[in-house]
Amino acid sequence: MSNLNRERITPGEIARRLLPAGTVLLSLLVMALPLPLAWGVMPNLALLFVILWASIQPRLMPVWAGFLLGLFADLLFGGRIGIWALIFPLAVGVVRVAEERVEGHSLAVDWAFAALLVMLAQLLAWQLNSFLGSSAPLLPFLVQGAVTLIAYPLAATLGARTQRRLTDLGG
């Protein structure tokens, strides 16, 4: 057997590859904490970080990772299995298609795109819950979407800082 194609993976490279999924997992765990919040609604931080990582490091947030992270979210929150496992990879795919068609980034454009994607994801989650027999009012889904959008600048800043750390790790 030839070792010509075998690449040596350093601990820094392992950390670099796992960091995006790790930040989404961490955000899911934060979302599960009983935190007192201003509006009583936790922003959908996991969806926000899936969107951010799919945009700033697409190789490190593949569609299959979105599926696994969404499945973990479904299991963690006790909702219908498959809802977030469908929405997270869809979000990754939509970001990839949009990234191919748009050059450059600005906070305003990225925020507007994230707003559209977050609200569509929240509407899809509500619709899928209703379709699967867990009818709930639409307003809580929309309020969570709005609160998520308010959290976008903070999440984007954290994502950018983490991105710089990734670069320092050898990316």
TIDREN-85296 format. One record per residue: x, y, z of N, C-alpha, C in turn. Coordinates in nm, 2 decimals. Example, Ala and Ser with C-alpha at 12.3 -4.5 7.8 and 13.67 -1.06 7.14 Angstrom:
<sites>
SITE     n.xx     n.yy     n.zz    ca.xx    ca.yy    ca.zz     c.xx     c.yy     c.zz
SITE     1.32    -0.57     0.78     1.23    -0.45     0.78     1.32    -0.33     0.78
SITE     1.28    -0.22     0.71     1.37    -0.11     0.71     1.29     0.00     0.79
</sites>
This chain:
<sites>
SITE     n.xx     n.yy     n.zz    ca.xx    ca.yy    ca.zz     c.xx     c.yy     c.zz
SITE     0.08    -0.12     0.00     0.00     0.00     0.00     0.09     0.12     0.00
SITE     0.04     0.22    -0.07     0.12     0.34    -0.08     0.08     0.45     0.02
SITE     0.17     0.52     0.07     0.14     0.63     0.16     0.15     0.76     0.10
SITE     0.15     0.77    -0.04     0.16     0.89    -0.11     0.05     0.99    -0.08
SITE    -0.08     0.93    -0.07    -0.19     1.02    -0.06    -0.23     1.04     0.09
SITE    -0.16     0.98     0.18    -0.19     0.99     0.32    -0.14     1.13     0.37
SITE    -0.23     1.21     0.42    -0.18     1.34     0.47    -0.17     1.33     0.62
SITE    -0.08     1.40     0.67    -0.06     1.40     0.82    -0.15     1.51     0.88
SITE    -0.23     1.47     0.97    -0.33     1.56     1.03    -0.27     1.60     1.17
SITE    -0.25     1.72     1.19    -0.19     1.77     1.31    -0.31     1.80     1.41
SITE    -0.28     1.81     1.54    -0.38     1.85     1.64    -0.45     1.98     1.60
SITE    -0.37     2.08     1.55    -0.43     2.20     1.51    -0.53     2.19     1.40
SITE    -0.50     2.10     1.30    -0.59     2.08     1.19    -0.71     2.01     1.24
SITE    -0.70     1.92     1.33    -0.82     1.85     1.39    -0.91     1.96     1.45
SITE    -0.85     2.04     1.53    -0.93     2.15     1.60    -0.99     2.24     1.50
SITE    -0.92     2.27     1.39    -0.97     2.36     1.29    -1.09     2.30     1.22
SITE    -1.09     2.17     1.20    -1.20     2.10     1.13    -1.32     2.09     1.22
SITE    -1.30     2.07     1.35    -1.41     2.05     1.44    -1.47     2.17     1.50
SITE    -1.40     2.28     1.49    -1.45     2.41     1.55    -1.58     2.46     1.51
SITE    -1.61     2.46     1.38    -1.74     2.51     1.34    -1.86     2.42     1.39
SITE    -1.85     2.29     1.38    -1.95     2.20     1.44    -1.95     2.22     1.59
SITE    -1.84     2.23     1.65    -1.83     2.25     1.80    -1.90     2.38     1.84
SITE    -1.89     2.49     1.77    -1.96     2.61     1.80    -2.11     2.59     1.79
SITE    -2.15     2.52     1.69    -2.30     2.49     1.67    -2.35     2.40     1.79
SITE    -2.27     2.30     1.82    -2.31     2.22     1.94    -2.31     2.30     2.07
SITE    -2.21     2.38     2.09    -2.21     2.47     2.21    -2.33     2.56     2.21
SITE    -2.37     2.62     2.09    -2.49     2.70     2.09    -2.61     2.63     2.12
SITE    -2.62     2.50     2.07    -2.74     2.42     2.10    -2.75     2.39     2.25
SITE    -2.64     2.37     2.32    -2.64     2.35     2.46    -2.67     2.48     2.54
SITE    -2.63     2.59     2.49    -2.66     2.72     2.55    -2.81     2.74     2.53
SITE    -2.87     2.70     2.42    -3.01     2.72     2.40    -3.09     2.63     2.49
SITE    -3.04     2.52     2.54    -3.11     2.43     2.63    -3.10     2.48     2.77
SITE    -3.02     2.57     2.80    -3.01     2.62     2.94    -3.13     2.71     2.98
SITE    -3.17     2.70     3.10    -3.28     2.78     3.15    -3.24     2.92     3.18
SITE    -3.21     3.00     3.08    -3.16     3.14     3.11    -3.27     3.24     3.11
SITE    -3.27     3.33     3.20    -3.37     3.44     3.20    -3.34     3.54     3.09
SITE    -3.42     3.55     3.00    -3.40     3.64     2.88    -3.50     3.75     2.88
SITE    -3.46     3.86     2.81    -3.55     3.98     2.81    -3.69     3.95     2.76
SITE    -3.70     3.88     2.65    -3.83     3.86     2.59    -3.88     3.72     2.62
SITE    -3.81     3.65     2.70    -3.85     3.51     2.73    -3.83     3.41     2.62
SITE    -3.76     3.45     2.52    -3.73     3.37     2.40    -3.58     3.36     2.37
SITE    -3.54     3.24     2.35    -3.40     3.22     2.32    -3.38     3.23     2.17
SITE    -3.28     3.31     2.12    -3.26     3.31     1.98    -3.21     3.18     1.93
SITE    -3.24     3.15     1.81    -3.20     3.02     1.75    -3.05     3.04     1.71
SITE    -2.97     3.03     1.81    -2.82     3.05     1.79    -2.76     2.94     1.70
SITE    -2.81     2.82     1.71    -2.76     2.71     1.63    -2.78     2.74     1.48
SITE    -2.90     2.78     1.44    -2.93     2.81     1.30    -2.84     2.92     1.26
SITE    -2.83     3.02     1.34    -2.74     3.14     1.31    -2.60     3.10     1.28
SITE    -2.54     3.01     1.37    -2.41     2.97     1.34    -2.39     2.87     1.23
SITE    -2.49     2.79     1.20    -2.49     2.71     1.08    -2.48     2.80     0.96
SITE    -2.56     2.90     0.95    -2.56     3.00     0.84    -2.43     3.07     0.83
SITE    -2.38     3.11     0.94    -2.25     3.19     0.94    -2.14     3.10     0.89
SITE    -2.13     2.97     0.95    -2.02     2.89     0.91    -2.03     2.84     0.77
SITE    -2.15     2.82     0.72    -2.17     2.78     0.58    -2.12     2.89     0.49
SITE    -2.13     3.02     0.54    -2.08     3.13     0.46    -1.93     3.16     0.47
SITE    -1.88     3.15     0.59    -1.74     3.19     0.60    -1.64     3.08     0.59
SITE    -1.68     2.95     0.61    -1.60     2.83     0.60    -1.68     2.72     0.54
SITE    -1.72     2.73     0.42    -1.81     2.62     0.36    -1.75     2.48     0.37
SITE    -1.62     2.47     0.35    -1.56     2.33     0.36    -1.57     2.27     0.50
SITE    -1.58     2.35     0.60    -1.59     2.30     0.73    -1.73     2.29     0.79
SITE    -1.83     2.33     0.70    -1.97     2.31     0.74    -2.04     2.24     0.62
SITE    -2.01     2.11     0.60    -2.08     2.04     0.49    -2.22     2.02     0.52
SITE    -2.30     1.98     0.41    -2.44     1.95     0.43    -2.46     1.84     0.53
SITE    -2.38     1.73     0.52    -2.40     1.62     0.61    -2.38     1.66     0.76
SITE    -2.29     1.76     0.78    -2.27     1.81     0.92    -2.40     1.88     0.97
SITE    -2.45     1.96     0.87    -2.58     2.03     0.91    -2.69     1.93     0.94
SITE    -2.69     1.82     0.87    -2.79     1.71     0.90    -2.77     1.66     1.04
SITE    -2.64     1.62     1.07    -2.61     1.56     1.21    -2.64     1.66     1.32
SITE    -2.60     1.78     1.30    -2.63     1.89     1.40    -2.78     1.91     1.42
SITE    -2.85     1.91     1.31    -3.00     1.92     1.32    -3.06     1.80     1.39
SITE    -3.01     1.68     1.36    -3.06     1.57     1.43    -3.03     1.58     1.58
SITE    -2.91     1.62     1.62    -2.88     1.64     1.76    -2.98     1.75     1.82
SITE    -3.01     1.85     1.75    -3.10     1.95     1.80    -3.24     1.89     1.82
SITE    -3.29     1.81     1.72    -3.42     1.74     1.74    -3.42     1.66     1.87
SITE    -3.31     1.58     1.89    -3.30     1.49     2.00    -3.29     1.58     2.13
SITE    -3.21     1.68     2.13    -3.19     1.76     2.25    -3.32     1.83     2.30
SITE    -3.39     1.89     2.20    -3.51     1.97     2.24    -3.64     1.88     2.25
SITE    -3.63     1.76     2.21    -3.75     1.67     2.22    -3.86     1.70     2.12
SITE    -3.82     1.77     2.02    -3.93     1.80     1.91    -3.94     1.68     1.82
SITE    -4.01     1.70     1.71    -4.03     1.60     1.61    -3.90     1.57     1.54
SITE    -3.86     1.45     1.54    -3.73     1.41     1.48    -3.73     1.43     1.33
SITE    -3.64     1.51     1.29    -3.62     1.53     1.15    -3.64     1.68     1.10
SITE    -3.71     1.75     1.19    -3.74     1.89     1.15    -3.61     1.97     1.13
SITE    -3.53     1.98     1.24    -3.41     2.06     1.22    -3.30     1.98     1.15
SITE    -3.32     1.85     1.14    -3.23     1.77     1.06    -3.25     1.79     0.91
SITE    -3.37     1.84     0.88    -3.40     1.89     0.74    -3.36     2.03     0.72
SITE    -3.39     2.12     0.82    -3.37     2.26     0.80    -3.23     2.30     0.80
SITE    -3.14     2.25     0.89    -3.00     2.28     0.89    -2.93     2.25     0.76
SITE    -2.94     2.13     0.70    -2.87     2.11     0.58    -2.93     2.19     0.46
SITE    -3.06     2.22     0.47    -3.12     2.31     0.37    -3.06     2.45     0.37
SITE    -3.04     2.49     0.50    -2.98     2.63     0.51    -2.84     2.63     0.46
SITE    -2.76     2.52     0.48    -2.63     2.51     0.43    -2.63     2.51     0.28
SITE    -2.72     2.44     0.22    -2.73     2.44     0.07    -2.77     2.57     0.01
SITE    -2.87     2.64     0.08    -2.91     2.77     0.03    -2.79     2.87     0.04
SITE    -2.72     2.87     0.15    -2.60     2.96     0.16    -2.50     2.93     0.05
SITE    -2.48     2.80     0.02    -2.38     2.77    -0.08    -2.42     2.82    -0.22
SITE    -2.55     2.80    -0.25    -2.60     2.85    -0.38    -2.59     3.00    -0.38
SITE    -2.62     3.07    -0.28    -2.62     3.22    -0.27    -2.47     3.27    -0.28
SITE    -2.38     3.20    -0.22    -2.24     3.24    -0.22    -2.18     3.23    -0.36
SITE    -2.23     3.13    -0.44    -2.18     3.12    -0.57    -2.22     3.23    -0.66
SITE    -2.33     3.30    -0.62    -2.39     3.40    -0.71    -2.36     3.54    -0.66
SITE    -2.30     3.56    -0.55    -2.28     3.69    -0.49    -2.13     3.70    -0.46
SITE    -2.07     3.81    -0.49    -1.93     3.84    -0.46    -1.92     3.94    -0.35
SITE    -1.83     3.91    -0.26    -1.80     4.01    -0.15    -1.91     4.00    -0.04
SITE    -1.87     4.05     0.07    -1.96     4.05     0.19    -1.97     4.19     0.25
SITE    -2.08     4.22     0.30    -2.09     4.34     0.39    -2.19     4.30     0.50
SITE    -2.18     4.36     0.61    -2.26     4.33     0.72    -2.41     4.34     0.69
SITE    -2.44     4.45     0.62    -2.58     4.47     0.58    -2.64     4.37     0.49
SITE    -2.56     4.33     0.39    -2.61     4.23     0.29    -2.62     4.09     0.36
SITE    -2.52     4.06     0.44    -2.52     3.93     0.51    -2.63     3.92     0.61
SITE    -2.66     4.03     0.68    -2.76     4.04     0.78    -2.90     4.02     0.71
SITE    -2.92     4.09     0.60    -3.04     4.08     0.53    -3.07     3.94     0.47
SITE    -2.96     3.88     0.42    -2.97     3.74     0.38    -3.00     3.64     0.49
SITE    -2.93     3.66     0.61    -2.96     3.58     0.72    -3.10     3.60     0.77
SITE    -3.15     3.73     0.77    -3.29     3.75     0.81    -3.39     3.67     0.72
SITE    -3.37     3.68     0.59    -3.46     3.60     0.51    -3.45     3.45     0.54
SITE    -3.33     3.40     0.55    -3.31     3.26     0.57    -3.36     3.21     0.71
SITE    -3.34     3.29     0.81    -3.39     3.26     0.95    -3.54     3.26     0.95
SITE    -3.60     3.36     0.89    -3.75     3.37     0.89    -3.81     3.25     0.81
SITE    -3.75     3.22     0.70    -3.80     3.11     0.62    -3.78     2.98     0.69
SITE    -3.67     2.96     0.77    -3.65     2.84     0.85    -3.75     2.83     0.96
SITE    -3.78     2.94     1.02    -3.88     2.94     1.13    -4.02     2.91     1.08
SITE    -4.05     2.96     0.96    -4.18     2.93     0.90    -4.19     2.78     0.86
SITE    -4.08     2.73     0.81    -4.07     2.59     0.77    -4.08     2.50     0.89
SITE    -4.02     2.54     1.00    -4.02     2.46     1.13    -4.17     2.46     1.18
SITE    -4.23     2.58     1.18    -4.37     2.58     1.22    -4.46     2.50     1.13
SITE    -4.44     2.51     1.00    -4.53     2.43     0.91    -4.50     2.28     0.92
SITE    -4.38     2.24     0.94    -4.35     2.10     0.96    -4.41     2.05     1.09
SITE    -4.40     2.13     1.19    -4.46     2.09     1.32    -4.61     2.07     1.31
SITE    -4.67     2.16     1.24    -4.82     2.15     1.21    -4.85     2.03     1.13
SITE    -4.77     2.01     1.03    -4.80     1.89     0.94    -4.78     1.76     1.01
SITE    -4.69     1.76     1.11    -4.66     1.63     1.18    -4.75     1.62     1.31
SITE    -4.85     1.71     1.32    -4.94     1.69     1.43    -4.92     1.77     1.56
SITE    -4.81     1.85     1.56    -4.78     1.94     1.68    -4.82     2.08     1.65
SITE    -4.95     2.10     1.63    -4.98     2.24     1.59    -4.95     2.34     1.70
SITE    -4.89     2.45     1.67    -4.86     2.55     1.76    -4.89     2.68     1.69
SITE    -4.91     2.79     1.77    -4.93     2.92     1.71    -4.80     2.97     1.63
SITE    -4.82     3.04     1.53    -4.71     3.09     1.45    -4.63     3.20     1.52
SITE    -4.69     3.28     1.60    -4.63     3.39     1.67    -4.50     3.36     1.74
SITE    -4.49     3.25     1.82    -4.37     3.22     1.89    -4.25     3.19     1.80
SITE    -4.28     3.13     1.69    -4.18     3.10     1.59    -4.13     3.23     1.53
SITE    -4.22     3.32     1.50    -4.18     3.45     1.44    -4.10     3.54     1.54
SITE    -4.14     3.53     1.66    -4.07     3.61     1.77    -3.93     3.55     1.79
SITE    -3.92     3.42     1.79    -3.78     3.36     1.80    -3.70     3.40     1.68
SITE    -3.76     3.41     1.56    -3.69     3.45     1.44    -3.64     3.59     1.45
SITE    -3.73     3.68     1.51    -3.69     3.82     1.52    -3.58     3.84     1.63
SITE    -3.59     3.77     1.74    -3.48     3.77     1.84    -3.35     3.72     1.78
SITE    -3.36     3.62     1.70    -3.24     3.56     1.64    -3.17     3.67     1.55
SITE    -3.25     3.74     1.48    -3.20     3.85     1.39    -3.13     3.96     1.47
SITE    -3.19     3.99     1.59    -3.12     4.09     1.68    -2.99     4.04     1.72
SITE    -2.97     3.91     1.74    -2.85     3.85     1.79    -2.74     3.83     1.67
SITE    -2.78     3.86     1.55    -2.69     3.84     1.44    -2.56     3.91     1.45
SITE    -2.55     4.04     1.48    -2.42     4.11     1.49    -2.33     4.04     1.59
SITE    -2.38     4.00     1.71    -2.30     3.94     1.81    -2.25     3.80     1.75
SITE    -2.33     3.73     1.69    -2.29     3.60     1.64    -2.19     3.62     1.52
SITE    -2.21     3.72     1.44    -2.12     3.74     1.33    -1.98     3.78     1.38
SITE    -1.98     3.86     1.49    -1.85     3.90     1.55    -1.78     3.78     1.61
SITE    -1.86     3.70     1.68    -1.80     3.57     1.74    -1.74     3.48     1.63
SITE    -1.82     3.47     1.52    -1.78     3.39     1.41    -1.65     3.44     1.34
SITE    -1.64     3.57     1.33    -1.53     3.63     1.27    -1.40     3.61     1.35
SITE    -1.42     3.63     1.48    -1.30     3.61     1.57    -1.26     3.46     1.57
SITE    -1.36     3.37     1.57    -1.33     3.23     1.56    -1.26     3.20     1.43
SITE    -1.31     3.26     1.32    -1.25     3.24     1.19    -1.10     3.28     1.19
SITE    -1.07     3.39     1.26    -0.93     3.43     1.27    -0.85     3.33     1.35
SITE    -0.91     3.27     1.45    -0.84     3.17     1.53    -0.81     3.05     1.44
SITE    -0.91     3.02     1.36    -0.89     2.90     1.26    -0.78     2.93     1.17
SITE    -0.76     3.05     1.12    -0.65     3.08     1.04    -0.52     3.07     1.11
SITE    -0.52     3.11     1.24    -0.40     3.09     1.32    -0.36     2.94     1.35
SITE    -0.47     2.86     1.34    -0.44     2.71     1.36    -0.39     2.64     1.24
SITE    -0.38     2.72     1.13    -0.31     2.66     1.01    -0.41     2.65     0.89
SITE    -0.52     2.72     0.90    -0.62     2.71     0.79    -0.59     2.80     0.68
</sites>
